[in-house]
Amino acid sequence: MSSCPQPAVSLNPCQRATGTNPSGEHTSAELAELFGVARSTVYRAIKRAAAALGPV
């Protein structure tokens, strides 16, 4: 058994959530409901995606 905590959700739904809303059509709450995750998970996924893109 690994000592590292496992993510509650695979990255695939998080990646889809961040790619689903480029125009801001959906709220974070709507995305969370759509993908079956908590709003905080959506916020973290967006933050990770923004960090991966680098400064604009």
Secondary structure, DSSP 8 states (H G I E B T S, - for coil): --SS---SS-HHHHHHHHHH-TT--S-HHHHHHHHT--HHHHHHHHHHHHHHH---
